[in-house]
Amino acid sequence: MGIFRKATPAFGAEIKAAAGVGGSGINQPMTYITSNRELQALALPTVSRARDLIASMIGCLDLKQYRLVWDDTEGEYSKEYIRGESWFTRPDPKVTRNFMLANTFTDLFLTGRAFWYITSRYETGYPASFQWLPVSNVTTPDQAGPVWYTTSDEVEFNGVILPTENVVQFLSPIMGLIYNGQQAVDTAYTKPPDDSPPTRSQPATSNSEAANR
């Protein structure tokens, strides 16, 4: 996954090759797409509203770092917050944290996985900034899905192989909506079989009126 893994010194050359010479389309938003199945699901008001509520909440959350310290009094581990990395405030300098986290959640919600690409690293070799990769542009030849059992060792963006040490892979424990909810989405778009106009309900009658009849 690479988020806490040191990179090779030639990292700058790798991102340039992936975005330019390799023609993967990273850093080229004109190549980004959204699949028809994702658009169909998000076009349903119920799905869209549910996604919006959760995404807006997650997008506003702060990122914090902590370590577990054993507490002899309580007899369990407790959290001790420590100084976070600078990218916690803005993982991608080009967009807001809200935008990046919300889109990451959307990919997890719809497809069960999401991807970030590490665009720079500290001198220590650890990640310093990231870029969200639209899941519809990503393919993994070694995993067909729709259930993702582990991270992929073959990640391609627009058909171009990416170095997996520079790709952060997020996996959801729940199958993506466009897979486990495909039948429900298709049903929502299916025309009802009965096209006859609804019958008018008869007015209610009292017991006395019924007896006079």
Residue, then its C-alpha position, 0 to 999 in steps of 0.5 A: m500500500g505504501i502509505f508508511r513505506k519509504a520510497t526509492p530516491a528516483f520517485g520524482a522520475e516515476i511520477k513524471a513517467a506515469a503522468g507524461v511519457g507513460g500516458s496514464g493520465i495522472n494529473q490530467p483531469m480530462t482523462y478522468i471518467t465516472s462509470n455508467r453504473e456509478l452515474q445510474a446509482l447516484a441519479l437515484p434520489t435515495v442513493s444520492r442523498a445517503r451518499d451526500l449525508i455521509a460524505s459531507m460528514i466524513g469530509c469535515l473530520d479531522l485527521k489525528q495521529y496517536r499511539l497506544v500506551w498501556d495504562d496499568t490503572e485501567g488495565e488496557y491500552s489508551k490513546e496518546y495523541i502525537r503530532g500529526e503529519s503536515w499532509f493531515t491538513r491538506p493531503d492534496p495541495k491542489v484541492t481541499r481535504n473535504f473534496m478528497l475525503a468525500n470522493t474517497f468515501t464515494d468510491l468506497f461506497l459505490t465500488g468497495r475500494a478507493f485509490w490515492y497516488i503519492t505525489s511527493r515524499y519527505e526526505t525520510g522517504y515517507p509520503a508528504s502529499f497525495q492525489w485521489l485517483p478516480v476508481s473508474n480509471v483504475t484496473t487491477p488485472d490480478q483482481a476482478g472483483p467485485v469482492w476485494y480480498t486484499t490489496s492489488d499487486e498490479v495497479e493500472f491507471n488508464g491502462v498504464i502500470l503504476p508502481t504499487e509502492n506509490v499507490v495507497q489502496f483503501l478497501s471497504p469491508i462491504m461490497g460496493l453498492i453498484y454490485n450488491g445493489q445492482q438489482a435494486v438500481d435496475t428495478a428503479y429504472t424499470k417501467p412498471p408492468d401494469d400501465s393501466p390508469p389507477t382506479r378511483s376509490q369508491p366513497a365510504t358508505s355508512n351502515s345505514e346507507a348500505a342497509n337502504r340499498 
